[in-house]
């Protein structure tokens, strides 16, 4: 849907853009206070986009406004994303100094069609640009990005399903880069899940650190359990690789179900369990992983 957006920022002139806006999310679309995706447009049809830095965030044309409806104090998601950026180590940061393995957020107040909608956060998006992944070269797959959008066996490393390159979803994953039919190829990710599930113990321990970034796996496991992100053990994880010969790494997303709340905003009051999945169950038997986890 087309419209316009005015942005008021303390100490700066009012700015106004044409925009496209749509309701975003899955379950969150049922909330009385909805979240939105916003694009900045050059023209009323949206044929040309406008890339700007909004409220100090990255230069882009595509933004998220999260309504925080299922967070009673409106801080869990924001704090969790900030904490992740402090914890995570960047495996290829020197090669891609402008990249970031997470998102920044800014609290804002939203007025929609003249009505006050309350506190939101404005945020960047996890995409190829944010992570600085290598672009596709002709038909050669380079950087890869997949989003865990549902509880399939693949995202939790609990089972192996067949895939089709004519579909942009497989076993709980949604392809984010490349995402065009004819360009995407599930083969690499399928082999990684297959190896994790089916390889014997010796083979797994000898080769797993060629397939995943050790520091990232450790950082994510610690983060997952510090904030107790029950909905981020497979679903709500971005799985990515920088280049064709690079290891996979994780980036979290949608962190409202943290610090004792579940994804519905209800209290869980669980303090004696370790969050894991099929991959981490195997990594916890790997000496290198255990040593780095203890050191970290």
PEHUGI-V175348 format. One record per residue. N is the residue number from 0. RES is the residue in three letters. D_FIRST is the distance of its C-alpha to the first C-alpha in Angstrom with 2 decimals. Layout:
# PEHUGI-V175348
n | res | d_first
N | RES | D_FIRST
N | RES | D_FIRST
This chain:
# PEHUGI-V175348
n | res | d_first
0 | UNK | 0.00
1 | UNK | 3.79
2 | UNK | 6.76
3 | UNK | 10.16
4 | UNK | 12.36
5 | UNK | 16.13
6 | UNK | 18.47
7 | UNK | 21.91
8 | UNK | 24.53
9 | UNK | 28.19
10 | UNK | 30.41
11 | UNK | 27.79
12 | UNK | 26.17
13 | UNK | 22.75
14 | UNK | 20.12
15 | UNK | 16.77
16 | UNK | 14.06
17 | UNK | 10.91
18 | UNK | 8.29
19 | UNK | 5.38
20 | UNK | 5.39
21 | UNK | 6.35
22 | UNK | 9.66
23 | UNK | 12.49
24 | UNK | 16.15
25 | UNK | 18.45
26 | UNK | 20.72
27 | UNK | 18.89
28 | UNK | 16.00
29 | UNK | 18.78
30 | UNK | 19.52
31 | UNK | 19.18
32 | UNK | 17.87
33 | UNK | 15.02
34 | UNK | 14.29
35 | UNK | 11.19
36 | UNK | 10.61
37 | UNK | 9.72
38 | UNK | 10.19
39 | UNK | 11.96
40 | UNK | 11.55
41 | UNK | 14.52
42 | UNK | 12.98
43 | UNK | 10.12
44 | UNK | 9.53
45 | UNK | 9.75
46 | UNK | 13.15
47 | UNK | 14.95
48 | UNK | 14.45
49 | UNK | 16.36
50 | UNK | 18.68
51 | UNK | 20.14
52 | UNK | 22.09
53 | UNK | 20.40
54 | UNK | 22.91
55 | UNK | 25.50
56 | UNK | 23.74
57 | UNK | 23.74
58 | UNK | 22.40
59 | UNK | 19.09
60 | UNK | 15.49
61 | UNK | 14.20
62 | UNK | 14.75
63 | UNK | 15.04
64 | UNK | 15.22
65 | UNK | 17.65
66 | UNK | 18.49
67 | UNK | 22.07
68 | UNK | 22.39
69 | UNK | 25.22
70 | UNK | 27.20
71 | UNK | 29.60
72 | UNK | 30.39
73 | UNK | 27.14
74 | UNK | 29.13
75 | UNK | 29.86
76 | UNK | 26.92
77 | UNK | 27.27
78 | UNK | 31.06
79 | UNK | 31.05
80 | UNK | 28.92
81 | UNK | 31.19
82 | UNK | 34.27
83 | UNK | 33.29
84 | UNK | 33.03
85 | UNK | 36.51
86 | UNK | 37.98
87 | UNK | 36.71
88 | UNK | 38.88
89 | UNK | 37.31
90 | UNK | 39.21
91 | UNK | 38.26
92 | UNK | 37.39
93 | UNK | 40.04
94 | UNK | 38.69
95 | UNK | 35.07
96 | UNK | 35.51
97 | UNK | 31.86
98 | UNK | 30.67
99 | UNK | 30.20
100 | UNK | 30.52
101 | UNK | 28.08
102 | UNK | 25.46
103 | UNK | 25.83
104 | UNK | 24.00
105 | UNK | 23.91
106 | UNK | 23.86
107 | UNK | 21.56
108 | UNK | 20.71
109 | UNK | 17.22
110 | UNK | 16.45
111 | UNK | 13.15
112 | UNK | 12.93
113 | UNK | 16.65
114 | UNK | 17.67
115 | UNK | 19.42
116 | UNK | 18.27
117 | UNK | 21.20
118 | UNK | 22.16
119 | UNK | 19.87
120 | UNK | 20.73
121 | UNK | 18.86
122 | UNK | 19.99
123 | UNK | 20.38
124 | UNK | 19.86
125 | UNK | 22.75
126 | UNK | 22.62
127 | UNK | 25.16
128 | UNK | 24.88
129 | UNK | 25.48
130 | UNK | 28.45
131 | UNK | 29.78
132 | UNK | 30.40
133 | UNK | 32.12
134 | UNK | 30.12
135 | UNK | 30.89
136 | UNK | 33.84
137 | UNK | 33.80
138 | UNK | 34.23
139 | UNK | 35.74
140 | UNK | 33.82
141 | UNK | 34.06
142 | UNK | 31.79
143 | UNK | 30.18
144 | UNK | 27.53
145 | UNK | 26.93
146 | UNK | 25.14
147 | UNK | 26.87
148 | UNK | 24.29
149 | UNK | 26.81
150 | UNK | 30.54
151 | UNK | 31.97
152 | UNK | 35.56
153 | UNK | 34.60
154 | UNK | 32.75
155 | UNK | 35.71
156 | UNK | 38.36
157 | UNK | 39.94
158 | UNK | 39.89
159 | UNK | 39.24
160 | UNK | 37.13
161 | UNK | 36.89
162 | UNK | 33.89
163 | UNK | 32.27
164 | UNK | 30.77
165 | UNK | 28.65
166 | UNK | 26.56
167 | UNK | 24.54
168 | UNK | 25.78
169 | UNK | 29.41
170 | UNK | 31.36
171 | UNK | 28.77
172 | UNK | 27.49
173 | UNK | 24.26
174 | UNK | 24.77
175 | UNK | 22.78
176 | UNK | 25.04
177 | UNK | 25.80
178 | UNK | 23.16
179 | UNK | 23.46
180 | UNK | 25.63
181 | UNK | 28.82
182 | UNK | 28.75
183 | UNK | 28.62
184 | UNK | 31.99
185 | UNK | 32.72
186 | UNK | 36.46
187 | UNK | 36.95
188 | UNK | 35.15
189 | UNK | 36.89
190 | UNK | 40.21
191 | UNK | 39.60
192 | UNK | 38.90
193 | UNK | 41.84
194 | UNK | 44.13
195 | UNK | 43.23
196 | UNK | 43.94
197 | UNK | 46.89
198 | UNK | 48.91
199 | UNK | 52.18
200 | UNK | 52.82
201 | UNK | 54.72
202 | UNK | 52.27
203 | UNK | 49.31
204 | UNK | 51.07
205 | UNK | 52.22
206 | UNK | 48.91
207 | UNK | 45.97
208 | UNK | 45.90
209 | UNK | 45.35
210 | UNK | 42.13
211 | UNK | 40.66
212 | UNK | 40.82
213 | UNK | 43.43
214 | UNK | 42.41
215 | UNK | 38.76
216 | UNK | 39.85
217 | UNK | 42.10
218 | UNK | 39.59
219 | UNK | 36.95
220 | UNK | 39.59
221 | UNK | 40.77
222 | UNK | 37.28
223 | UNK | 36.33
224 | UNK | 39.39
225 | UNK | 39.45
226 | UNK | 36.10
227 | UNK | 36.72
228 | UNK | 33.32
229 | UNK | 33.91
230 | UNK | 30.52
231 | UNK | 30.97
232 | UNK | 33.99
233 | UNK | 32.10
234 | UNK | 28.61
235 | UNK | 26.59
236 | UNK | 28.79
237 | UNK | 27.76
238 | UNK | 30.69
239 | UNK | 31.12
240 | UNK | 33.80
241 | UNK | 34.18
242 | UNK | 36.03
243 | UNK | 37.68
244 | UNK | 40.85
245 | UNK | 39.35
246 | UNK | 39.43
247 | UNK | 36.44
248 | UNK | 35.20
249 | UNK | 32.91
250 | UNK | 30.12
251 | UNK | 28.91
252 | UNK | 25.40
253 | UNK | 24.10
254 | UNK | 27.26
255 | UNK | 26.84
256 | UNK | 29.69
257 | UNK | 32.43
258 | UNK | 35.45
259 | UNK | 36.50
260 | UNK | 33.24
261 | UNK | 31.67
262 | UNK | 28.02
263 | UNK | 27.90
264 | UNK | 29.31
265 | UNK | 32.75
266 | UNK | 35.98
267 | UNK | 37.83
268 | UNK | 40.97
269 | UNK | 42.03
270 | UNK | 44.12
271 | UNK | 46.47
272 | UNK | 44.38
273 | UNK | 43.35
274 | UNK | 39.90
275 | UNK | 40.26
276 | UNK | 39.33
277 | UNK | 41.31
278 | UNK | 41.20
279 | UNK | 42.32
280 | UNK | 45.00
281 | UNK | 46.55
282 | UNK | 46.04
283 | UNK | 47.90
284 | UNK | 50.91
285 | UNK | 50.67
286 | UNK | 53.13
287 | UNK | 51.12
288 | UNK | 48.05
289 | UNK | 50.20
290 | UNK | 52.01
291 | UNK | 48.86
292 | UNK | 47.30
293 | UNK | 50.48
294 | UNK | 50.69
295 | UNK | 47.09
